[in-house]
Amino acid sequence: MEEVMITSGASFEGYEIAEYGDYRFTQSIISSNFLKDFGSSIADIATDRSDIYQEKLDGILNETIKTFKAMVKETKFNAVVGFRTNVVDYSNNATAVVASGTLVKLKEKFRSEFEKSVFVRNEVYVNNYYDKLVPRAVKIVLASEGNGTKISAWFNNYNHDDVKAIKTDIEFLNIYGDITTLTGVDFVFDKSNLALLKADYTECKLPEKYIKMIETAKVYIKKYVTSRGVYVCGEDPIDIDMSFSKLKALKLKKGMDAVDNYKSDGLVWTCNCGHVNEGGAEECVICGRKQDEMKKTVTFNYEPMIAEMQTKEFVMEIKDVLMKYIKDIDSSLRMQLLEIMESGLQYEKTRGNMKDTVIEKVENIFLGL
């Protein structure tokens, strides 16, 4: 941003203030007679003389503003807020046009690639994964500006390999339950050796109207290229057996690559990345997560309680199940759960069976939705 930006307000759209500087001013001295003559002639603003004085005053104001901007350019700041101009009469028969304001340093607000455009867009989580040290697709991004559809993909790169390109087949599931498959989609990367690889956009054959109807995607890696050579991914990926809302909540809590909740039976333990490790392993051999750290984040395992609630028929019975487990539930959640039960009991009297609604609300509490 080379040009100094000035506003009489306190902010600039699209920018944020990174640093405030001093309050500064500049002035242009003019003779007092000039303003006195101008004051006497302004009573008759239709005269040619008034226009001449106005033109001269405008010129002085513009020069003062230019001087102020030049002063700002000599500092580390690039903008001014609270900018004002004023005419000041000094006692020594001199008059000045003064410009003043607070110096600030601006930086552009962060905007994603989508926000910088007028794309029709959709971002979907990948609903399958490879349980091995290969680039793991975690998100598919679809976008269109009305002149064709483009696609990008994000991959977790556990080995920080120098990945150049990945060839994939992608299977999309839309809101109607229909499946559409793109074959031989090549993703390339500007940067490599990163933990999270974001592919450049590439053209695809999906129609624009289809983009927002997609709910989930599965990615099948065929080949990928590193600085060491070309590798074939011969194994089939594992499908994620989890609802969209659960998967979204899990990823928000545990990371983009998370596909399963931590669990252990003493002999083996399942990492958030889905890999099953030996019980004595301190960290996951795939993603490197520490078992002890995951143990600390696990408080109440709500899934057995939900499973038991599913066997019941009425909210009263579901509440009995909750009371059985409630002493083990974090105290901050107990009141919310009890309120859900009481509300469900009341609605069930007038609206009929509320079992599914109540169980969904209970589950959403634990998912953080």
C-alpha positions in Angstrom: 0.0 0.0 0.0 2.1 2.9 -1.3 -0.4 5.8 -1.1 -1.1 7.3 2.3 -4.8 6.7 3.2 -6.7 9.4 5.0 -10.1 9.4 6.7 -11.9 11.7 9.1 -13.3 8.6 10.7 -11.7 5.9 12.8 -11.3 3.0 10.4 -10.9 1.8 6.8 -13.0 -0.9 5.3 -11.0 -4.0 4.4 -8.1 -3.1 6.7 -7.3 -3.3 10.4 -5.2 -1.0 12.5 -2.0 -2.8 13.5 -0.4 0.1 15.3 -1.2 3.6 16.5 1.3 6.5 16.2 1.4 10.1 17.3 -1.1 12.9 16.7 0.5 15.1 14.1 -0.2 18.3 12.2 1.2 20.4 9.4 0.3 24.0 8.4 0.6 26.4 5.5 1.1 30.0 6.5 -0.8 32.7 4.5 -1.2 36.4 5.1 -4.0 37.7 7.3 -5.0 40.2 4.6 -5.9 37.3 2.3 -8.5 35.9 4.8 -9.8 39.4 5.6 -10.4 40.1 2.0 -12.0 36.8 1.5 -14.3 37.3 4.5 -15.5 40.6 3.2 -16.2 39.3 -0.3 -18.0 36.1 0.8 -21.1 38.2 1.5 -21.4 38.4 -2.3 -20.5 34.9 -3.3 -21.9 35.4 -6.8 -19.1 37.7 -7.7 -16.1 36.7 -9.8 -13.8 37.9 -6.9 -15.4 35.3 -4.5 -14.7 32.5 -7.0 -11.1 33.6 -7.2 -10.6 33.6 -3.5 -12.3 30.2 -3.1 -10.0 28.7 -5.8 -7.0 30.1 -4.0 -8.2 28.7 -0.7 -8.8 25.3 -2.2 -5.3 25.4 -3.6 -3.8 26.1 -0.2 -5.9 23.3 1.4 -4.7 20.8 -1.2 -1.1 21.8 -0.7 -1.5 21.4 3.0 -2.9 17.9 2.6 0.0 17.0 0.2 2.5 18.3 2.8 0.8 16.2 5.5 0.9 13.1 3.3 4.6 13.7 2.6 5.3 13.9 6.3 3.5 10.6 6.9 5.5 8.9 4.2 8.7 9.8 6.1 7.4 7.7 9.1 6.8 3.9 9.4 3.0 4.6 9.2 0.8 4.4 6.1 -2.5 6.0 7.0 -4.2 8.7 9.1 -7.5 8.5 11.1 -9.4 11.5 12.6 -8.1 13.7 9.8 -9.1 17.4 10.1 -8.3 20.7 8.3 -8.9 24.1 9.8 -8.0 27.8 9.3 -6.2 29.3 12.3 -5.7 33.1 12.9 -2.5 33.8 14.8 -2.0 37.0 16.8 1.0 38.2 14.8 -1.1 39.0 11.8 -0.6 35.6 10.2 -3.1 32.9 9.3 -2.5 29.2 8.6 -4.3 26.3 7.1 -3.7 23.4 9.5 -4.1 19.7 8.7 -4.0 17.2 11.6 -4.7 13.6 12.4 -3.5 10.4 14.2 -0.9 8.3 12.4 -1.7 4.6 12.1 -0.2 1.5 10.5 -2.8 -0.5 8.4 -2.7 -4.1 7.3 -5.3 -5.8 5.1 -7.8 -8.0 7.0 -7.2 -11.7 6.4 -9.6 -13.0 3.8 -9.7 -16.5 2.4 -9.4 -17.2 -1.3 -13.2 -17.5 -1.3 -13.8 -14.2 0.4 -11.6 -12.5 -2.2 -13.9 -13.6 -4.9 -17.6 -13.9 -5.9 -17.4 -17.6 -6.1 -20.2 -20.1 -5.7 -18.4 -22.3 -3.2 -18.6 -25.4 -1.0 -16.2 -27.0 1.3 -16.8 -30.6 2.3 -14.9 -32.9 4.6 -13.5 -36.1 3.2 -15.4 -39.1 4.5 -12.7 -41.8 4.1 -9.0 -42.1 5.1 -5.8 -44.2 4.6 -4.4 -45.8 7.7 -0.8 -45.5 6.5 1.8 -42.8 6.0 0.5 -41.3 2.7 -0.9 -37.8 2.1 -4.4 -37.9 3.7 -7.1 -36.0 2.0 -9.1 -34.1 4.6 -11.1 -31.4 2.7 -12.4 -30.8 -0.8 -13.0 -27.3 -2.0 -15.3 -26.5 -5.0 -15.7 -23.1 -6.5 -17.1 -21.3 -9.6 -17.2 -17.8 -10.9 -19.8 -18.7 -13.5 -17.3 -19.7 -16.2 -16.6 -23.3 -15.2 -16.0 -25.2 -11.9 -12.7 -25.5 -10.1 -11.6 -27.9 -7.4 -8.9 -28.0 -4.8 -8.0 -30.4 -2.0 -6.3 -30.3 1.4 -4.0 -33.1 2.4 -2.4 -33.9 5.8 1.2 -34.6 5.2 2.4 -36.6 8.2 5.9 -37.2 6.9 6.4 -33.6 5.7 7.3 -35.2 2.3 8.2 -33.0 -0.6 4.9 -33.8 -2.3 4.7 -32.4 -5.9 1.4 -33.8 -7.2 -1.3 -36.3 -6.3 -3.6 -38.1 -8.7 -7.0 -39.1 -7.3 -10.5 -40.3 -8.0 -13.1 -38.4 -6.1 -16.6 -39.7 -5.3 -19.2 -37.1 -4.3 -22.5 -37.7 -2.5 -25.2 -35.1 -2.9 -28.3 -34.2 -0.9 -30.4 -36.6 -2.9 -28.1 -39.5 -2.1 -26.8 -39.6 -5.7 -23.1 -40.4 -6.3 -21.0 -38.6 -8.9 -17.3 -39.6 -9.5 -14.5 -37.6 -11.0 -11.6 -39.8 -12.2 -8.0 -38.9 -12.7 -8.0 -35.5 -10.9 -4.5 -34.2 -10.6 -3.7 -31.9 -7.7 -0.4 -29.9 -7.7 1.2 -27.8 -4.9 3.1 -24.5 -4.8 4.7 -25.3 -1.5 5.8 -28.7 -0.2 7.2 -30.1 3.1 4.2 -28.7 4.9 2.1 -30.5 7.5 -1.0 -29.4 5.6 -0.9 -29.2 1.8 -3.4 -27.0 -0.1 -3.6 -27.8 -3.8 -3.8 -25.3 -6.5 -7.3 -25.0 -8.1 -7.8 -27.1 -11.2 -10.7 -27.3 -13.6 -13.3 -30.0 -13.1 -16.4 -31.2 -15.0 -19.0 -30.7 -12.3 -21.7 -28.2 -13.2 -21.9 -25.1 -11.1 -25.5 -25.8 -9.8 -24.2 -29.1 -8.4 -21.6 -27.6 -6.1 -23.9 -26.6 -3.2 -25.8 -29.9 -3.3 -22.7 -31.9 -2.4 -22.7 -33.2 1.2 -19.6 -35.4 1.4 -16.7 -36.6 -0.6 -14.4 -39.7 -0.7 -10.9 -39.5 -2.1 -9.1 -42.4 -3.6 -5.4 -41.8 -4.1 -3.9 -43.4 -7.2 -0.4 -42.0 -7.3 1.6 -39.3 -5.7 4.9 -37.7 -6.6 7.7 -36.6 -4.3 11.3 -35.6 -4.9 12.2 -39.3 -4.3 10.0 -40.7 -7.1 6.4 -41.8 -8.0 4.5 -43.9 -5.5 1.4 -46.0 -6.1 -1.2 -46.2 -3.3 -2.5 -49.8 -3.8 -4.6 -50.2 -0.6 -8.3 -49.2 -0.3 -9.1 -46.4 2.2 -11.3 -46.9 5.2 -14.8 -45.3 5.3 -15.7 -43.1 8.2 -18.7 -44.5 10.1 -19.9 -41.3 11.6 -22.6 -38.7 10.8 -21.7 -35.5 9.2 -22.4 -33.4 12.3 -20.3 -35.8 14.5 -17.4 -35.7 12.0 -17.5 -31.9 11.9 -17.6 -31.6 15.6 -14.7 -34.1 16.0 -12.5 -32.2 13.5 -13.2 -28.9 15.2 -12.1 -30.3 18.5 -9.3 -32.7 17.6 -7.9 -31.4 14.3 -8.6 -31.5 10.6 -7.4 -35.1 10.2 -9.4 -36.6 13.1 -11.7 -39.5 12.1 -12.3 -41.3 15.4 -12.6 -40.7 19.1 -9.8 -41.9 21.4 -10.5 -45.2 23.1 -8.5 -47.9 24.8 -9.0 -51.4 26.2 -5.5 -51.6 27.7 -4.2 -53.9 25.0 -4.6 -51.4 22.1 -5.7 -47.8 21.8 -7.3 -46.0 18.9 -5.9 -42.6 18.0 -8.0 -39.6 16.8 -6.4 -40.2 13.4 -8.1 -43.7 13.4 -4.9 -45.8 13.7 -5.0 -48.6 16.3 -1.7 -48.6 18.3 -0.3 -51.1 20.8 -1.3 -50.4 24.3 2.3 -49.6 25.4 2.9 -47.1 22.6 3.3 -43.6 23.9 2.4 -41.9 20.6 0.6 -42.8 17.4 2.9 -44.2 14.7 0.9 -42.4 12.0 0.2 -38.9 13.3 2.4 -38.6 16.4 -0.3 -37.7 18.8 0.6 -38.5 22.4 -1.7 -41.0 24.1 -1.4 -39.3 27.5 -2.5 -36.0 26.0 -5.6 -37.6 24.5 -6.4 -39.3 27.8 -6.4 -35.9 29.5 -8.9 -34.5 27.1 -11.3 -37.5 27.5 -13.7 -36.8 30.4 -17.1 -38.5 30.0 -17.6 -41.2 27.4 -21.2 -40.4 26.4 -21.6 -43.0 23.6 -22.6 -45.9 25.9 -25.2 -43.6 27.5 -26.6 -42.6 24.1 -26.7 -46.2 23.0 -28.7 -47.1 26.1 -31.1 -44.1 25.5 -31.8 -45.5 22.0 -33.2 -48.6 23.5 -35.9 -46.7 25.4 -39.2 -45.5 24.1 -40.3 -42.4 26.1 -38.5 -39.3 27.4 -39.2 -40.4 31.0 -37.2 -43.5 30.4 -34.4 -41.6 28.7 -34.2 -39.3 31.7 -33.8 -42.3 34.0 -30.8 -43.3 31.8 -29.3 -39.8 32.2 -29.7 -39.9 36.0 -27.8 -43.2 36.0 -24.8 -41.5 34.4 -25.1 -37.9 35.6 -22.6 -38.2 38.5 -19.9 -38.8 35.9 -20.8 -35.9 33.7 -19.1 -32.6 33.9 -21.0 -30.3 36.2 -21.1 -27.5 33.6 -23.3 -29.8 31.4 -25.7 -31.2 33.9 -28.1 -28.3 34.0 -28.3 -28.1 30.2 -29.1 -31.9 30.0 -31.7 -31.7 32.7 -33.4 -28.7 31.0 -33.5 -30.8 27.7 -35.2 -33.6 29.6 -37.8 -31.4 31.3 -38.6 -29.6 28.0 -38.9 -33.0 26.3 -41.3 -34.3 28.9 -43.5 -31.2 28.5 -43.6 -31.4 24.7 -44.2 -35.1 24.8 -47.5 -34.5 26.6 -48.9 -32.4 23.7 -46.9 -33.4 20.6 -46.3 -37.1 21.0 -43.1 -39.1 21.1 -40.0 -36.8 21.5 -37.4 -39.6 21.9 -35.4 -38.9 18.8 -35.4 -35.1 19.3 -34.3 -35.4 22.9 -31.5 -37.8 22.1 -30.2 -35.6 19.3 -30.1 -32.6 21.6 -28.3 -34.6 24.3 -25.7 -35.8 21.7 -25.3 -32.2 20.4 -24.4 -31.0 23.9 -21.4 -33.4 24.0 -20.4 -32.7 20.4 -20.3 -29.0 21.2 -23.0 -28.1 18.6 
